[in-house]
Amino acid sequence: MMFAPMVVSDPTAAPAADFSNDTWWIWVIKALAIVVMLLVFVLVAIWAERKVLARMQTRPGPNVHGPMGLLQSTADAMKLLLKEDINLKGADRFVYLLAPFIAALCAFLIYAVIPFGPEVSIFGVETPLQLADSSVSVLYILGITALGVYGIVLGGWSSNSTFPLLGAVRSSAQVISYELAMALALVSVFLVSGSASTSQIVASQDRLWWGIVLLPAFLIYLVSMVGEVNRLPFDLPEAEGELVAGHMVEYSSMKFAWFFLAEYINMFNVSAIAATLFLGGWRAPWGIELINDGMFNEGWWPILWMVAKIWLVMFFMFWLRGTLLRFRYDQFMNLGWKILIPAALVWLVAVAVVQGLLQFSDVDLRTMLFVLAGFFVVVLVLTLVWPEKKKEPETETSAPTGTDGVVVDSEFDAFAGGFPVPPMPGQQLPPSPRRRLQQAGTATQTKSAPAQEATDE
């Protein structure tokens, strides 16, 4: 497939959207529309996720409250609103109350720079279907995403409890790890589109989506975004089977609802970023856009395509939750640091080299990237499926064993294999430091009792 040579614009190019006609009341209308849309989307997403998972597991799902259970999300919201609000006595009260609002506020800010269409007329004012944009909009998105993790970290730390603290520490490590891979995947989009402006990136996909041309970066982003929003199989900060609910253990009522709301809005955030940077944004799918001289890329039609692409990525995350099991934490970190980040760096260097070669060649950028992407995807798949070399199990002959081969009456090191495991039958853990102190105190009291009786006599 050959295309005409592509001209890459200046990386600091101005946004394609023109906001010169906007007034304060236009900004208010757009901001309110974004807030209402996200709240409605969250209610629908909770119902849709339950329905999708139910169908995958051969059960009906919500079907009592309203037609097809559509009012189930509303009932859950009312339950959280009316639930008793519990405040911890030992918590840092100011930070404890501030944390859920930080998480929710940062979640709402992302959609300010997401374009939903070209210029339309709103009450006689010609304005783009976007609240704001700049030449560094994607950097703004990455900054807000990094800031949002403070809500989780502060919520877990201020609760003054063990499980929330563990969830907060896991979340900070997770976001740092997977945001690096995500950012590196997005940099290749900057290189080929010539701008970090969201509207300019959408405009650069008028002939072909970057998700096809930059397929390795798109795949890396899909994995990273799931880790970024703490969804299965990467929901280690919550991990109901290990940490009860992670950083949200000690929250109830509306404070818990703010965290819950932020999690689902962040899912819509990463879906909108994927649609904008890799799936053509608000542009109609190929074939539909050719109908009637691009009629479906004008007016209010683009909102339909943008919303459809966002929900397509949302369905992908629902599908993952119903298919995959939770990763172990060491597996999760190995995937981020040993596979995703190196792969994103190699792909970024390859795209930069191709961009440099194009300065001395007439070959089209998209054609070269097609070939490069195919080779890179094959190597990435082989890396993932190639079996790891297993270590030979160490045999211990000195320890006494029973008839079934299990070590009997020997101290068991739970961390010997590199990951904590419970003891087998017949094995025993060494006493904890607290238990040793208790035993030492009991022994001291036992020895001092006869001496005290002799003194009394």
C-alpha positions in Angstrom: 0.0 0.0 0.0 1.5 3.3 -1.1 0.6 6.8 -0.1 1.8 10.2 -1.1 4.7 11.5 0.8 3.7 12.8 4.2 4.7 16.2 5.4 5.4 16.4 9.1 4.5 19.7 10.8 6.4 21.6 13.4 6.2 19.8 16.8 5.2 23.1 18.4 2.5 23.7 15.8 -0.7 25.4 17.0 -3.8 23.4 17.6 -6.1 22.7 14.7 -9.1 23.9 16.7 -10.0 27.6 16.7 -11.4 28.9 20.0 -11.3 32.6 19.0 -15.1 32.9 19.0 -15.6 31.3 22.4 -17.1 33.3 25.3 -17.5 32.6 29.0 -21.0 31.1 28.6 -19.8 28.8 25.9 -17.1 27.5 28.2 -19.7 26.9 30.9 -21.9 25.0 28.6 -19.1 22.8 27.4 -17.9 22.1 30.9 -21.3 21.2 32.2 -21.9 19.0 29.2 -18.6 17.1 30.0 -19.5 16.6 33.6 -23.1 15.4 32.9 -21.8 13.1 30.1 -19.2 11.5 32.3 -21.7 11.0 35.2 -24.2 9.4 32.8 -21.4 7.3 31.2 -20.4 5.9 34.6 -24.0 4.9 35.5 -24.3 3.1 32.1 -20.8 1.6 32.4 -21.6 0.0 35.8 -24.7 -1.6 34.3 -23.0 -2.6 31.0 -20.0 -4.2 32.8 -22.3 -6.3 34.9 -24.4 -7.3 31.9 -21.3 -8.2 29.8 -19.7 -10.2 32.5 -23.0 -12.0 33.2 -23.4 -13.0 29.6 -19.8 -14.3 29.6 -20.5 -16.3 32.7 -24.0 -17.6 31.5 -26.1 -15.7 34.0 -28.7 -12.9 33.6 -27.0 -10.1 35.5 -29.1 -7.1 36.7 -32.7 -7.5 35.7 -34.9 -6.3 38.6 -34.5 -2.6 39.0 -36.1 -1.0 35.9 -36.3 -2.5 32.4 -33.4 -4.9 31.8 -32.0 -3.7 35.2 -31.1 -0.3 33.8 -31.9 1.4 37.2 -29.5 -0.9 39.1 -26.7 1.7 38.9 -29.0 4.4 40.2 -30.0 2.2 43.2 -26.4 1.6 44.0 -25.7 5.3 43.9 -28.6 6.0 46.2 -27.3 3.3 48.6 -23.9 4.9 48.8 -25.5 8.4 49.3 -27.6 7.2 52.2 -25.1 4.9 53.8 -23.7 5.8 57.2 -20.5 7.9 56.9 -17.8 6.6 59.1 -14.7 8.6 60.1 -11.6 6.9 61.6 -10.5 8.1 65.0 -6.8 7.5 64.2 -6.7 8.9 60.7 -5.2 12.2 59.6 -8.6 13.8 59.2 -7.8 16.6 56.7 -5.8 14.3 54.3 -8.3 11.5 54.9 -11.1 13.7 53.6 -9.0 15.4 50.9 -7.8 12.2 49.2 -11.0 11.1 47.4 -11.7 14.6 46.1 -8.2 14.8 44.6 -8.8 11.5 42.8 -12.2 12.5 41.5 -11.1 16.1 40.5 -8.1 14.8 38.5 -10.3 12.3 36.7 -12.8 15.0 35.5 -10.0 17.3 34.2 -8.8 15.0 31.4 -11.8 15.5 29.1 -11.1 19.2 28.9 -8.7 18.6 26.0 -10.5 15.7 24.3 -11.9 16.8 20.9 -15.4 15.4 20.0 -15.8 17.1 16.6 -15.1 20.0 14.3 -16.6 23.4 14.5 -20.4 23.6 15.0 -22.8 26.3 15.8 -23.9 26.6 19.4 -26.6 29.3 19.8 -25.1 31.1 16.8 -21.5 30.9 17.9 -19.1 28.9 15.8 -16.9 26.8 18.1 -15.1 23.4 18.1 -16.6 20.5 20.0 -13.8 20.7 22.6 -13.4 22.7 25.8 -9.7 23.7 25.4 -6.5 22.7 23.6 -2.8 23.7 23.4 0.4 22.6 21.7 1.2 20.4 24.8 -2.3 18.9 25.5 -1.0 15.3 25.7 1.6 16.4 28.2 -1.1 18.0 30.2 -3.0 14.7 30.2 0.1 12.8 31.4 0.6 15.4 34.2 -3.0 15.2 35.4 -2.8 11.4 35.3 0.3 11.4 37.5 -1.3 13.8 39.9 -4.4 11.7 40.3 -2.4 8.9 42.0 -1.9 11.2 45.0 -5.5 10.7 45.9 -4.9 7.0 46.2 -1.6 7.3 48.0 -2.8 9.9 50.5 -6.0 7.9 51.0 -4.1 4.8 52.0 -1.5 6.6 54.1 -3.9 8.8 56.0 -6.2 5.9 57.0 -3.5 4.8 59.5 -4.2 1.1 58.6 -2.1 -1.7 57.2 -4.1 -2.9 54.1 -4.8 0.7 52.8 -1.1 1.6 53.2 -0.1 -1.6 51.2 -2.6 -0.7 48.5 -1.3 2.9 48.3 2.3 1.8 48.0 1.4 -0.7 45.3 -0.5 1.9 43.4 2.4 4.4 43.4 4.8 1.7 42.1 2.2 0.6 39.5 1.5 4.1 38.1 5.2 5.0 37.9 6.0 1.7 36.1 3.2 1.8 33.6 3.1 5.5 33.0 6.6 5.3 31.7 5.6 2.7 29.1 2.4 4.7 28.3 4.4 8.0 27.8 6.9 6.3 25.5 4.1 4.8 23.4 2.6 8.2 23.0 5.9 9.9 22.0 5.9 7.9 18.7 2.5 9.5 17.9 4.1 13.0 18.5 6.9 12.1 16.1 4.7 11.1 13.2 1.9 13.6 13.7 4.3 16.5 14.4 2.3 17.9 17.4 1.2 17.1 21.0 -2.0 19.0 20.4 -5.0 16.6 20.5 -6.9 18.4 17.8 -3.8 18.4 15.6 -3.2 14.7 16.1 -6.8 14.0 15.0 -6.3 16.2 12.0 -3.1 14.2 11.1 -5.2 11.0 10.9 -7.3 12.1 7.9 -6.0 9.3 5.7 -5.1 6.5 8.1 -5.3 5.9 11.8 -2.1 5.8 13.9 -3.3 2.7 15.6 -2.7 0.8 12.3 0.5 2.5 11.4 1.9 2.5 14.9 0.5 -0.9 15.9 3.3 -1.8 18.4 2.8 1.6 20.2 -0.9 1.0 20.3 -0.5 -2.5 21.8 1.9 -1.2 24.4 -0.6 1.6 25.2 -3.5 -0.8 25.6 -1.6 -2.9 28.2 -0.3 0.2 30.0 -3.7 1.9 30.2 -5.2 -1.2 32.0 -2.3 -1.1 34.5 -2.8 2.7 34.9 -6.5 2.4 35.9 -6.0 -0.6 38.2 -8.2 -2.9 36.3 -8.1 -6.7 36.1 -5.7 -8.4 35.6 -3.7 -5.5 37.1 -5.9 -4.5 40.0 -3.1 -5.1 42.6 -3.8 -1.8 44.6 -7.3 -3.1 45.5 -6.8 -6.9 45.3 -10.0 -8.0 47.1 -8.5 -11.4 47.8 -5.4 -10.0 49.4 -6.0 -6.4 50.7 -9.9 -6.5 51.0 -10.2 -3.3 49.0 -6.8 -1.7 49.2 -6.7 2.0 49.7 -10.5 2.2 50.0 -10.8 -0.3 52.9 -11.4 2.4 55.5 -13.7 4.6 53.4 -17.5 4.4 53.4 -20.6 6.3 52.0 -19.8 9.2 49.6 -16.1 9.2 50.3 -15.9 5.6 48.9 -18.2 6.7 46.1 -15.7 9.4 45.0 -13.0 6.8 44.7 -15.4 4.5 42.8 -16.4 7.3 40.5 -12.8 8.3 39.8 -11.9 4.7 38.9 -14.7 4.5 36.2 -14.0 8.0 34.9 -10.3 7.1 34.5 -11.4 4.2 32.4 -13.3 6.6 30.1 -10.2 8.9 30.2 -7.8 6.3 28.9 -10.4 5.1 26.4 -10.8 8.6 25.0 -7.0 9.0 24.8 -6.8 5.7 22.8 -9.6 6.9 20.5 -8.0 10.3 20.0 -4.4 9.3 19.4 -4.7 5.9 17.8 -8.3 5.4 16.4 -8.8 8.6 14.4 -10.6 10.6 17.1 -13.9 11.9 16.0 -13.4 11.0 12.3 -15.8 8.4 10.8 -14.5 4.9 10.2 -13.0 4.3 6.7 -15.7 3.8 4.2 -18.3 5.9 6.0 -16.3 9.0 5.7 -16.3 8.7 1.9 -20.1 8.8 1.7 -21.5 12.0 0.2 -18.2 13.9 0.2 -17.4 13.4 3.9 -20.9 14.5 5.2 -20.4 12.2 8.3 -17.3 14.1 9.3 -19.2 17.4 9.6 -21.7 18.9 12.1 -22.8 16.8 15.0 -22.1 13.4 13.5 -18.5 13.1 14.8 -19.8 12.9 18.4 -21.4 9.6 17.5 -18.1 8.1 16.1 -16.1 9.4 19.1 -18.5 7.9 21.6 -18.6 4.6 19.7 -14.8 4.3 19.8 -14.7 5.2 23.5 -17.2 2.4 24.3 -15.3 0.0 22.1 -12.2 0.4 24.2 -14.4 0.2 27.4 -15.8 -3.1 26.1 -12.2 -4.3 25.7 -11.6 -3.7 29.4 -14.8 -5.4 30.4 -13.7 -8.4 28.2 -10.3 -8.6 29.9 -12.0 -8.6 33.4 -14.2 -11.5 32.4 -11.3 -13.5 30.8 -8.0 -13.0 32.8 -6.9 -13.7 36.3 -5.1 -11.3 38.5 -1.3 -11.2 38.0 1.1 -11.9 40.8 2.9 -8.7 41.8 6.3 -9.8 40.7 4.9 -10.9 37.3 3.2 -7.5 37.0 6.4 -5.6 37.6 8.4 -7.9 35.2 5.9 -7.2 32.5 6.2 -3.5 32.9 10.0 -3.1 33.4 11.4 -6.0 31.4 9.0 -6.1 28.4 6.8 -3.0 28.0 9.4 -0.3 28.7 12.2 -1.8 26.7 9.8 -2.6 23.8 8.5 1.0 23.9 12.1 2.4 23.8 13.1 0.2 20.9 10.0 1.2 18.9 10.5 4.9 19.7 14.1 4.7 18.4 13.0 2.8 15.3 10.3 5.5 14.5 12.9 8.3 15.1 15.3 6.6 12.7 12.6 6.2 10.0 11.7 9.8 10.4 15.4 10.8 9.9 15.7 8.6 6.8 12.7 10.1 5.3 14.6 13.4 5.0 16.8 11.8 2.4 14.2 9.5 0.7 10.9 9.8 -1.2 9.4 6.7 0.5 6.2 7.3 2.4 6.3 7.3 6.2 3.3 5.0 6.5 4.7 2.4 4.1 7.9 2.1 6.1 6.1 2.0 9.4 3.8 -0.8 8.2 6.9 -3.0 7.5 8.6 -2.0 10.7 5.4 -2.5 12.8 4.9 -6.0 11.4 8.4 -7.1 12.2 8.2 -5.5 15.7 4.9 -7.2 16.5 6.3 -10.6 15.6 9.3 -10.1 17.8 7.1 -8.9 20.7 4.8 -11.9 20.5 7.8 -14.3 20.4 9.2 -12.5 23.5 5.9 -13.0 25.4 5.4 -16.7 24.4 9.0 -17.8 24.7 9.2 -20.1 27.8 11.4 -19.0 30.6 14.3 -21.2 31.7 13.2 -22.8 35.0 15.6 -23.3 37.8 16.3 -26.8 38.9 14.7 -27.4 42.4 17.2 -27.6 45.2 17.2 -30.9 47.2 17.9 -30.9 50.9 19.0 -34.2 52.3 20.0 -33.0 55.8 16.5 -32.1 56.9 14.4 -35.0 58.4 11.5 -36.1 56.2 8.4 -38.1 56.8 7.1 -41.1 54.9 5.4 -38.8 52.3 8.6 -36.8 51.7 7.4 -33.7 53.6 9.9 -32.0 55.8 8.9 -32.5 59.4 9.6 -30.3 62.5 11.9 -28.0 60.6 11.8 -24.2 60.4 10.3 -23.1 57.1 11.6 -20.0 55.2 8.5 -18.6 53.4 10.7 -16.3 51.2 13.3 -18.9 50.1 11.9 -19.2 46.6 11.7 -15.4 46.0 8.0 -15.2 46.7 6.2 -15.7 50.1 4.3 -19.0 50.3 2.4 -20.7 53.2 4.0 -23.7 54.9 3.2 -27.3 53.9 1.7 -29.8 56.4 4.4 -30.7 58.9 6.4 -27.5 58.4 6.4 -24.7 60.8 7.2 -21.0 60.5 9.8 -19.5 62.9 8.2 -17.5 65.7 7.7 -13.9 65.0 9.6 -11.2 66.9 6.5 -10.3 68.8 5.9 -14.0 69.8 9.6 -14.2 71.0 9.2 -11.2 73.2 5.9 -12.7 74.7 7.6 -16.0 75.3 10.6 -14.3 76.9 8.3 -12.3 79.2 6.4 -15.4 80.2 9.6 -17.3 81.0 10.9 -14.4 83.1 7.6 -14.2 85.1 7.7 -18.0 85.6 11.3 -17.9 87.0 10.6 -15.0 89.3 7.4 -16.5 90.8 9.2 -19.1 93.1 11.7 -16.4 94.3 8.8 -14.1 95.1 7.0 -16.8 97.1 10.2 -17.6 99.1 10.6 -13.9 99.9 7.0 -13.7 101.1 7.5 -16.7 103.4 
